[in-house]
Amino acid sequence: MGREVTGLTVAVTGAARGIGAAIAARLAGAGANVVLGDRDLPALTRTAAALPGALAVELDVTDQGSVHAFLDRAEQAFGPVDVLVNNAGVMWVGPYAQEPEQAARRQFEVNVHGVRHGFLAAAPRMRARGRGQIVTIASAASRISPPGEATYAATKHAVYGYAAAVRHELRGTGVRVSLVMPAVVETELALGTSHGGVPRLRPETVAAAVERVIRRPRFEVFVPGRLDPLTRLLALLPQSGRDLAYRLLVPDQVALGDGAARAAYQRDAGLSEADGQ
């Protein structure tokens, strides 16, 4: 299956729960030295305690200094970081005109600048060694734009563009760049959302895709894989055909989302005006 995961040092952001926790568990089970980062230190510590040899490090991806310190701590514990998994992300759902300013800014801070901070901290270290991989958990929303996810989709489109450009700059350096783009995943981030024409995924399914892309690096990985030809087909259709496909396949969070079910998540993720930051 390509290169071995055993013995690799892997740092995962947003790893206290959900996709990040599943990735950490999958890679730890495969023999990697896993460092988990998240701003929720109590939950992070509990997650790491269940994994063999894992290390929990408090992390705020919106603070570039915190990301550097996260990687420093990983290197102190296990040696150079072979793989950084940019996983931390937040999502506000609802009509674009009702989105609080705080929610829009928070999504760009975490989803875009958090990923950028990961690249800025990890890529120079990897480049100096002539090897390494940065895996970013983006979303199918990197290539499509579901109604009710306007800013979230914008952040994921930005992540796609950023990673694609940096990948070209790193060509020939030994540093690989990968994007994993799942459909709706059964996590707190997706509470109260619709999954459209594609069944919800388990976090473990995304974690398995991450392990595969570490073993055999490639740039774009859709989960499930059939989303790849679907997004390509959408790009080729005339606008009327594209609009029909959207109505049939792409989740409409304005029409089908459950705002009440999302209230607690959006408050805890710093996406509510009441947070006032």
Buried (B, 14 or more C-beta within 10 A) or exposed (E): EEEEBEEBBBBBBBBBBBBBBBBBBBBBBBBBBBBBBBBBBEBBBBBBEEBEEBBBBBBBBBBBEBBBBBBBBBBEBBEBBBBBBBBBBBBBBBEEEEBBEBBBBBBBBBBBBBBBBBBBBBBEBBBEEEEBBBBBBBBBBBBBBBBBBBBBBBBBBBBBEBBBEBBEEBEEBEBBBBBBBBBBBBBEBBBBBBBBBBEBBBBBBBBBBBBBBBEEBEEBBBBBEEBBEBBEEBEEEEEEEBEEBBEEBBBBBBEBBEBEEBEEBBEEBBBBEEBEE
